[in-house]
Amino acid sequence: MQIVNYKIIFILILSILIVQNLYAKGKRKNFLSHGPSVSAFSQGETALNNINDPAIIYHNSSLLSFFNYNTVSLSRYNLFDGTSYNAVSASLNIFDNITSGFSIINLSSGDVELRKDPFDKPKTVSTNQWAYIFALSSLIRPIDVAVGLDMKYIIMDLYEKKDSGVSFDVSFSKFIHNIDIKYTQIDVGLGVSAQNIIGTGVKLDKFKEDFQKILKISSLIIVPTKFHFDSRDTISVSVDLKNEDTYNELFTGVEYKFVDKYSIRCGYYPDHITAGLGMDVSSFTINYSADFNEIDLINRFSLTYKWNKKQKTDNILSIEAKSALKEDRISQIQAEEIFNKAKSFYSKRQYLYATELLQKIIVDYPNYESPMFYYKKIQKNMKDNSVSTLVSDFDIYSYSAGYINYYAGNYSQCSKEWMKYLQFDNKNKEITEYYQKVQKILNNSIIEEKRKEFDIQATQLLQDGIDKFNAKKWISSINQMENLQIFVRSSKYTTSFNYYSVAKDYIDKSVKELSLSIKQENTNKNFVQGIEKFEIDEKMADEKYKEGLILYAKGKYFEAERMWELTLRLNPNHTRAINALEHIKK
């Protein structure tokens, strides 16, 4: 129900953006009407998809709360006849939940010669406009909404006339992740920023002029297009509405990002088409954008450096974390090879081969989401095709029905379905191979009797784990589901993975409930913990401790701290987790 509400809110905001853009009332512009973020500009100057570019604080400083790194960025826009727009921006995580940012922006006309008449000695002058922005951002954890506050000091130097003033901004943003849509999961972002809501204005003539009040509403949809083992290619669509002194403008942008490193972008805002590229190289990000306007092509460049808070020396925890990260990367390379084979079978519609490989990856590498995504996708496709009367091809129906019965252990019905399939395509190597496996099972009554005994025992273990989960005995449920996984891994029946998969879901849900209870304790010191206190799961505790090490090695200290707190909930006597928490809190 909550997800449905999010969808309704998003659709309403998007509708408002489009409708309001039809009614423009008048406009007033200055150099602060555009921000210095090159990655945002190449997407039509939309805001929400640029959460590693500190220059984005001009548009919405609350986005700093979602940055994964400390950052510093230099950007330059080459404009017309020596005019340039330059900026330096940075962000820094100063406390556990507070991120600071600053940006210095300069618009310079370059040298201009002024003469009273053609014979007058020229006077070389230049004009400069400056903005100094300081921002703070924090995440309101109970509702996962980030809030940002800015203070701007603006200097308007028009050579003969000069003045300065102060103004303040406020902004909000929220991201909703993993919303199920059809066969995939999307992310949605929403943001609002109000600029110059309070300010002194500047006096460059007889009267003081206020800074333009700017209201910007931003929206974003991110859709996965291709899954890698530990990343995915995505396409993002952004729509922003800016109201500047009662004048409404629509900004739109598209970005395609692949292997989480390279980006291709394009966008539109009134009278301007933009495009650009982005690339991550080690700790640096290089961005370029082009503005195709009616006067000339404008080139924009930026270089961003990202870094994490470094420990002064390589202590024992740092060494252990680096070792865990190295092991994880080695195993990930091996798993990636298997995953690519599974995707290849999937693209060829050889779902039995693909399922076998995906099951192996999920069991051996349970912390990665992409293999499970493909596995569930295959299960849904096979189930839909095996019961739908809309399937036009009889061979698709018989293939899918055989698949479902094979993994449900209904071998007699599976044999019938695949026998019908082979009447259409008797050269299908995959079905022929699995059909022969089914025949061997059917011809061996001893195997069938042992499988029935296995199902009875596995079902009982599963039900016991579910009962403990429903009783809110999270650690007991995890223990029971782990025992079930050990039991089914030692067998090779086609139904084995069904139990393993359900057990994994309950383990994940139990871990999530434990994490929520830790969060409640951290925010409410009077919170009384209602779950069991004397249950210990050493195996799961060790796994979560190692996950914390990998997060720590990647510089994700807050996430590592939460993972080690979870480790201690699973095993209060975990000495290494205790030491790690003491170290990280210092």
C-alpha positions, 0 to 999 in steps of 0.5 A: 500500500505504501508503494502505491502511495509513492506512485500516486504522489510521483504521478501527481507531482509530474502532472503538476510540473507539466501543467504549470509549465504551460503558464509563464508570466515573466522572467528575470535572469542573472548568473545564478539562474544556472548552477555550475554542475557539469553533469547536471547541465548535460542532463538539461540541468536536472538535479537528482541524478548527480549525487557525486558532484558537489557542485549540485549543492547550488540546485539542492544541497540536501543531496549531500546526505547521499554522497558516498565520498568526500569530494572536491570538484573544479568546473569551467564553462567557456562562454562567449568572447573571453567570458567564462563561468568557473567554480570550485565545490566540495563536500565533507562528512563532518559528523555521523549524519551531517555533511557540509559543502561549499561552492565558490562560483565566478562569472567573469567577462574577461577584459573589455575595452571601453572608448568614449569615441573612436579616437579615445584611448581605450580603457580596459575593464572587466566585470565579475560576479561571485557567489560563495555558498556554504551548505549543511545537510542531514538525513531525518532517519525515521522518514529517510528524508534529507534536508539541506540549508544554504547561506550564500554571499553574493558579490555583483561587481559591474566595474562602475557599480558594486554591491553584495548581499546575503541570501538563504536556501532550504531543500529536501530530497528523498529516494525510494528504492527497489519498487517492483514494476513488472519484471524489474525494480525501479528507483524513484527520487523526489526533491524540492528546493527553495532558493533566496527565500530570505535575503538582503538583495543588492543595490546597483542603482537607486533602488535595492533589488532582491535576489530572484526567488527560485522554487525547483521541484525535481523528479527522477526514475531509474530503470535497470537495463542490464544486470552485472554480478555486482552492478547494473546498467541503468537508464534514468529519466529526470523531470524538473520544474523551476519557478523563477520570479513566477516564471515556470520552466521545464527541464528534462534529462536522460542518462544511460549509465553502464558498469557503474562507471561510464555515462552518456547524457542528454537533456533539454531546457527552454531554447537549449539542447544539452549533451555530455559524457561522464567517466570514473577513473580510479578516484577521479570523475571527468565530466563534459557537456555541450550546450547546443544553443542558437548562438554557439556551441558552449563547452563545459568541463569538470574534474572531481576527486573523491576520497574517504576519511583515512586512518593515520596508520594501518591498524589491525582492523584496516589490514583485516578489512583490506584482506576481506575486500581482496578475497571478496573481489577474487570470489566475485571475479569467479562468480561473474564468469558463471553469472555471464554464462547463466545470462547467456543461457537466459538470452537463448531461452535455455532456462533449465541450464540458466536455472542450474547455474543461478542456483549454484551462484545464489548458494555459493555467493548469497550476498549478491542480488543480481543472480537472485533477480534473474532466478525469480524472473525465470520462475515468474515467466515459467509460472505465467506461461504454464498456466496462461491460456494466452500463450500462442505457442504450444511448445512454450506452454509445454516447456514451461509446464515441464519446467514447473513440474520438474522443480516441484518434483512432479516428474510424471507430469513433467515427463508428459509435458516434455514428451509433447514438447519433443514432438515439436522439436526433437533436436532440442539438446536441453530438453532431451538431456533433462527429459532423460534425467526425469526418465531415470528418476521415474524408473528408480522407485528407491530414489522417489521414496527417498525424495518423499522422505526428504520433502517431509523432513525439509517441510518440517524444518521450514515450518519450524523456522516460519513459526519462530519468525511469526513469534518474533524470535528472529535469531531462532528463526535464522538458526532454524533456516540455516539448519534447513539450508545445510540439510538441503545443500547435502541433497541433489533433488530438484526440489532442494533449492525451493527450500533453500530459496524460501529459507534465504528469504526468511533469513533476510527478513529476520536480519532486517527485523533485527536491524530495525530493532537496533535502529529503534534502540539507537534512536530511543534509549528507553526502548525495551528489546522484546526479542530473545536475548540468549540466542546466539548465531555464530555463523551468521554473526561471522558473515555479517562481521565480514560484510562490515569489513568489506564496507569499511574497506570501501570507506562506507563507515556508517554502513559498517558500523550498523553491520557490526552492531548487527553482528553483536546482536547475533553474537554478543561475545564477538570480540572482533566486532566489539573492537571494530565498533570501539575503533570506528566510533573513535 
